[in-house]
Amino acid sequence: MLTLRSGLAASAGPPDLHIFPAGPFDAPASPAGGVFGLVTGLLDVKSRGSVQLRSADPLDPPRIDLAHLRDPDDLERMVEATLQARRISRTAPLSDLVQGPELAPGDSISDADRPGLARSIRDRVSSYHHPVGTCAMGPDPEAGAVVDARGSVHSVTGLSVADASIMPTIPSANTNVSTILVAERIAAWLTT
């Protein structure tokens, strides 16, 4: 896992990008039938989506707006992360293991073609493994906070949330350990 600061990040702030290897994946386009990839991601997403109830019927699926790359800074930083991933893949010893053409964004899109890179990223962007914030912690429900500093749901007695959904923003790290910390802390409060 590589964490790094984009050109838009504060120099003294936490990393806002990460790059990590993933795979192998089945890929019919690959001569070997499988690929590995360098996955890029944002650790400080500025675009904000939402999850809302569609109706009072609990069987009605919620309205989910992922808002991928809605903030232009998110797209600019993903272009930067893609260029870094390309640089890594073209550097030995990793470059010695690469066979065949780049599948995405693809050899037809050069490093200098920032609009082409942006289009490719928009076409392929998705969420992965670390969603947070659907029940964001904060003092003011009018500002979007769902739970207070102890995980108790505002205006609902006896209901608490103790998972990654209460994190107002994605931590600049894998969310697994952060979620365990949140859950253990709130569990301790609930049992005392």
N, C-alpha and C positions, 0 to 999 in steps of 0.2 A: 504494500500500500504506500503510495507516494502522495503526500499532501504538499501543496504549494500555494503561494499567493499569486493571484492574477495581477495584471497591471492596474486593475481597478480596486484592488484590496489596499487597506491601510498597511503601511510598511511595518508598523508595530502590532498590528492586529493578528488574529488567528488566520490560519490558512482558509482559503475559500474554494479551493479546487482539490480534487483527488483523482488519481489514475491508478487502476489496479488491473492485474491480469485476470482473465476469466476463461473458462473452457475446460476441456474441449467441447465444441458444439458440432452437431451434424450440420453439414453445409454442402448441398449438392453442387454448388458453384465451385467448390474447391476440388482440385485434381485428386487430393487424398481423401475427400469425402468428409473431412472434419477440419475445424479451425480453432485457434485460440484468439482471444482479442484483448486489446487494451481498452478498458472501459473508462470513460471520463465522466465526472460528475461534479455537481456544485455542492459545496458544503454550506454556503450562505445564499440560499435562494431568495431572491427579491420578489419574484412573482408569487402571488398568493391565490390559491384556489379556495374552494369551499365544499362542504358537505351539508346539505339541507334536507329536511324532511319534505317529501313530496305531498303527503297528506297525513291524516290522523290514522290511517290504516297501517298497522305494523308490517303487513306483507307487501306494501307498496315499496319498491326500491327507492333509495334516496337519490336526490339530484347531486351529482358529483361533477364539479368543475375543476379539472386538474390545473388549468392555467399555465400549462407548460410554456416557458420562455416568453410569457406575456410582457415581462419587463425587458426592455432592450439590453440592459446590462447583463442579464442572464445569458442571452444569446451570444453577446460579445465575449463573455468569459468562456463559454463552451467552445467557441472558435479557437480561443487561445489554448484551452485544454487539448483540443484536437491536434493543434500544431505541435504541442509538447509531446503528445502520444506518438505522433508521426516521427518526431526527432528521436525519441527513445527507440522506436522500432527500426530506425535506420542506423542505429549505433551498435557496434560490436560490444558484447558477444551476441546480443539478441538478433541483430541483423543476419548473423550466420545461420540462424534457425528459420528465418522467414523464407518460404518458398511460394512462388506464384505471385499474382498481382494482389494489391490491396483491394479488399472487397468493399469497404466503406470508409471514407467517402468515395474512394476509388481513384485509380491513377489518372482519370480524365479531369480531375479537379486538382489543380496545383495549389501549393501553399500560398501563392500570391492571390488566388481567386477567393477572396474573403466572402463575396456574395454567394459563390458556389458552395463553399464550405457551410455557410449559414443555411442555405436551402437543404443541403444534405442532412445537417443536424436536425432541422425542423421536421424533415420527413421521417427521421428515425427516433426522435426523442421519446422517452418513456420514463415512468417512475420505476424505481427498483428498491425493494427491501427496507427502506428506512423512512417511511412516511411519519410525520409528526404534526402536531398542532391542531388536530380536529376538535380537541377539547382544551384549548390553550389555557394555561395558567395565567392569572393576573387579577388585580384588585377590582377591575371595573367591567361588569357584564355589558355595559353600553358600548365599550370599546372592543367587544368580541371575546372577553374572557369567559370561560365556561366554569373553571374551578378556581378556588382560592389557593394560597400558598401551601396548604396542607392537602390538596387534592379533593377537597369537598366541593360538590357541585353547588354553585350559587343558587340560592332560593329553593333548594331541595334538601330537606332534612334527611340525614342518614345515608346519603348516596355519595360515594367517593369514586374517583378514577385514579388508577395507579399504574399507568403505562406510558409509552412514548407519546400518546396523543395529547398529553398535558404539557409537553415541551413547547414553548411558544415558537422556538426556532430549532432547526437542526443543529446539534452540537458539531463542532469541528472534529469529529471522531466517529467511529462506528457507533451506532445507537444501542448496541446490545448491552454493553457495560453501563451506559448511562441509564437505560431502562431498568436494569437490575437495581441500580442505586436508588432510583425514584421509587420503585416498588417496595424495596426493603425499608426505606425511610417512612413511607406512608403506612406500611403494615405495622411498623413499630408504633406510630402514633395511634393507629386504630386499636391496638391491643393494650394501650396504657390508660 
